[in-house]
């Protein structure tokens, strides 16, 4: 375990745009199945059975994107990073983490997602920080993900917090 | 509906375990060892397999959605995942109004387990439906 994760490569990566991912068109079945899962064992509201629109927490990128494009010159885009960023391409050192956890989310919602919408997600490096924990020094990442639809309207802006140790 | 500071949102409760987590994994392609295997969960320091933070996130949204009315909107939410949701826990999503500005309401939100220990504290902003 290093004395610090805040090395020059980490600090130099802050603010860089990393990837652009495009979803397949959202289907009624996608919306319906998602709602059935998150309301189980009760039925979800009828509006989700009827797929009037997707719930705010719905992820159109589950089970793969239609298109993935790396925005980093150092990355050939052959590996899809659904939840994170290509730290190798950013030159981030390979630390021997046992686990990576979802530390939390901070979302601002825009327009709703509907059947037929195609969503684009642009991810960029936010902040890095570290703090001691019961399992040793933890690296905290706060990366930014902005979703827009095919009309360019903002659907969601998220800061995802990751915890690695 | 008139909303006042201190109002308590009706809760959303689920007993959780592999039945919920597997269904969520199936729609979100989240077949991750820590959510499926006790040994992996233990290696992560949590005593066994534990549930997805994103599912608690969904439960908090479900709670608010029932309260804000058909034309209401969830405008924002932020949550920190502080404690794991381990098997057999009964998870409850809570909300309490902290500010009201016209039809825009701010809340403290959180999930806790059956003993009242908070798992995921946070805040939310909603626009109440008409």
Interface residues (C-beta under 8 A of the other chain):
Chain A: X33 X34 X36 X37 X38 X39 X40 X41 X45 X47 X55 X56 X57 X59 X62 X63 X64 X98 X99 X101 X102 X103 X104 X105 X106 X107 X108 X109 X134 X135 X161
Chain B: X19 X20 X23 X24 X26 X27 X28 X29 X30 X34 X43 X44 X45 X52 X53 X54 X55 X57 X58 X59 X61 X62 X65 X70 X73 X74 X75 X76 X77 X78 X79 X80 X81 X120 X122
